[in-house]
């Protein structure tokens, strides 16, 4: 999903930037770390799902953007990431919203490596879904947390429901995939968003939109 960390930073208020002080860790940063001097842990450093087996230290903040959905066991991975946060420190987590990104399709039609989806509401269509508030509340010694949907630039059409996408999935999504592949082979650039009203799932993050959930959690300070 590219430079989501930079796009996320552009939305932050001043108080969130204050969290990025001290010793920080960015899990799955790729080429877009959240801060200039943050420590990066990525594929070349080991398995982020077992990160505590590689790092025996604590951080003032741990940040991760669009990485948790790639973990085989996201619940266990999140517990391990949290264990690296010092008392009084913060975890900032950014993950795709299943309705805005996966759009009713599982496995994901946009990223075959996604192993889980995440949501804010109680209801879901995904067999691999995690309600983010329930996931966060399993963390020990959590002091407070916020959950927010970030959908800046995302185009919604009220008539395009998940049910409509499911009905049109067998043929329209298949045709879209083949047409998109042909356009790529011919090096033709097309803004596929014009297909959205017809129930076709389009990855709007490729056009600069956000389709994600952000969590900011603080660990209880030491007494």
C-alpha positions in Angstrom: 0.0 0.0 0.0 3.0 2.3 -0.4 3.5 5.5 1.6 0.6 5.2 4.0 2.8 6.3 6.9 3.6 9.6 5.3 -0.1 10.1 4.3 -1.0 9.3 7.9 1.5 11.8 9.3 -0.1 14.6 7.2 -3.3 14.2 9.2 -1.8 14.2 12.7 -2.4 17.0 15.2 0.6 18.4 17.1 0.0 16.2 20.2 0.6 13.0 18.2 4.0 14.3 17.0 4.9 14.8 20.6 4.7 11.0 21.0 7.4 10.5 18.5 10.1 11.7 20.9 12.6 9.5 22.6 13.5 6.0 21.5 11.2 4.7 18.8 10.6 1.5 16.8 8.9 1.3 13.4 7.7 -2.3 12.6 7.4 -2.9 8.8 8.5 0.6 7.8 9.7 -0.3 4.3 11.0 2.8 2.6 8.6 5.1 4.6 9.7 5.3 8.3 7.5 7.4 10.5 10.4 9.5 11.9 14.0 10.2 10.7 15.8 8.6 13.6 13.4 5.7 14.4 14.7 2.2 14.6 13.3 0.1 11.7 12.4 -3.6 12.0 11.5 -5.1 8.6 11.7 -8.4 6.7 15.5 -8.3 6.5 15.7 -8.2 10.3 13.4 -11.2 11.1 9.9 -12.2 11.6 7.8 -9.3 13.1 5.3 -11.8 14.4 8.1 -13.0 16.8 9.8 -9.7 17.3 10.5 -10.1 21.0 12.8 -13.0 20.1 15.0 -10.5 18.2 14.8 -7.4 20.4 15.3 -7.5 24.2 14.6 -3.8 25.0 11.8 -1.3 25.5 10.8 1.8 23.5 9.1 5.1 24.2 6.9 4.4 21.2 6.3 1.6 18.8 4.7 2.4 15.4 3.5 0.1 12.7 1.7 0.9 9.5 0.0 -1.8 7.4 2.0 -4.7 8.8 -0.3 -6.5 11.3 -2.5 -7.8 8.6 0.4 -9.8 7.2 1.0 -11.6 10.4 0.1 -15.3 10.7 -1.3 -14.7 14.2 -2.1 -11.0 14.5 -3.4 -11.4 18.1 -0.1 -12.9 19.3 2.0 -10.5 17.2 0.2 -7.5 18.7 0.9 -8.8 22.2 4.6 -9.1 21.4 4.7 -5.6 19.9 3.0 -4.2 23.0 5.6 -6.0 25.2 8.3 -3.7 23.7 6.5 -0.5 24.8 7.9 0.9 28.1 5.5 1.9 30.9 4.1 5.2 30.0 5.0 4.7 26.3 2.7 4.5 23.3 1.8 2.1 20.5 0.5 3.6 17.3 -1.0 1.1 15.0 -2.3 1.7 11.4 -4.2 -1.1 9.7 -6.5 -1.4 6.6 -10.3 -1.1 7.3 -11.9 -4.2 5.9 -14.9 -2.4 4.4 -12.9 0.3 2.7 -10.0 -1.8 1.6 -11.1 -5.4 1.1 -14.6 -4.2 0.2 -16.4 -7.5 0.8 -13.8 -9.8 -0.9 -11.8 -12.5 0.9 -9.1 -13.5 0.2 -8.1 -9.9 -0.6 -8.2 -9.0 -4.3 -5.7 -6.2 -3.8 -3.0 -7.9 -1.6 -2.8 -11.7 -1.6 -0.5 -11.7 1.5 -3.2 -10.3 3.8 -4.0 -12.9 6.4 -6.5 -10.9 8.5 -9.0 -8.1 8.3 -9.9 -5.4 10.9 -13.0 -3.5 11.6 -14.5 -1.0 14.0 -18.2 -2.1 13.9 -19.4 -5.2 15.6 -20.7 -6.9 12.4 -18.5 -8.3 9.7 -18.6 -10.3 6.5 -15.0 -11.5 6.7 -14.1 -15.0 8.1 -10.7 -13.6 9.2 -11.9 -10.4 10.9 -10.9 -8.8 14.2 -12.8 -6.1 15.9 -10.1 -3.6 16.8 -11.5 -2.5 20.2 -11.7 -6.1 21.4 -8.1 -6.7 20.2 -6.7 -3.7 21.9 -8.5 -4.4 25.2 -6.6 -7.7 25.5 -3.4 -5.8 26.0 -2.1 -5.8 29.6 -1.5 -2.6 31.5 -3.3 -0.5 29.0 -4.0 3.0 30.3 -6.1 4.6 27.5 -6.5 4.3 23.8 -8.3 5.9 20.8 -9.6 4.3 17.6 -10.3 6.4 14.5 -11.3 5.7 10.9 -9.1 7.5 8.4 -10.8 7.7 5.0 -9.5 11.0 3.5 -9.9 11.1 -0.2 -12.0 8.0 -0.3 -15.0 8.1 -2.7 -18.2 6.6 -1.5 -21.3 5.9 -3.5 -24.4 5.3 -1.3 -25.9 2.9 -3.8 -22.8 0.6 -3.9 -23.3 -1.7 -1.0 -21.3 -4.8 0.0 -24.3 -6.9 -1.0 -24.2 -5.4 -4.5 -20.5 -6.2 -4.8 -21.2 -9.7 -3.7 -23.9 -10.1 -6.4 -21.6 -8.7 -9.1 -18.5 -10.4 -8.0 -18.5 -13.5 -10.2 -18.3 -11.6 -13.5 -17.5 -7.9 -13.1 -14.6 -8.3 -10.7 -13.1 -11.0 -13.0 -13.5 -8.8 -16.1 -12.0 -5.9 -14.2 -8.9 -8.0 -13.2 -8.4 -9.1 -16.8 -8.8 -5.6 -18.2 -6.5 -4.1 -15.6 -3.8 -6.6 -16.5 -4.2 -5.9 -20.2 -3.9 -2.1 -19.5 -0.8 -2.7 -17.4 0.8 -4.8 -20.2 0.1 -2.0 -22.7 1.4 0.6 -20.2 -2.0 2.4 -20.4 -2.9 4.5 -17.4 -6.5 4.4 -16.4 -8.4 5.9 -13.5 -10.5 2.9 -12.6 -12.6 4.7 -10.1 -15.2 5.4 -12.7 -16.2 1.7 -12.3 -17.1 2.1 -8.6 -20.8 2.9 -9.1 -21.2 -0.4 -11.0 -20.2 -2.3 -7.9 -16.6 -3.0 -8.9 -14.1 -3.0 -6.0 -11.2 -0.6 -6.8 -8.2 0.0 -4.6 -8.5 3.7 -3.9 -5.3 3.8 -2.0 -3.6 3.6 -5.4 -5.0 7.1 -6.0 -3.9 8.6 -2.7 -7.0 7.9 -0.6 -6.8 6.4 2.9 -8.8 3.3 3.8 -7.5 2.6 7.3 -7.9 2.5 11.0 -5.6 4.2 13.4 -5.1 3.1 17.1 -3.1 5.1 19.6 -2.7 3.2 22.9 -0.8 4.3 26.0 0.7 1.9 28.5 0.2 2.6 32.2 3.2 4.4 33.8 5.0 2.8 36.6 3.6 3.7 40.0 
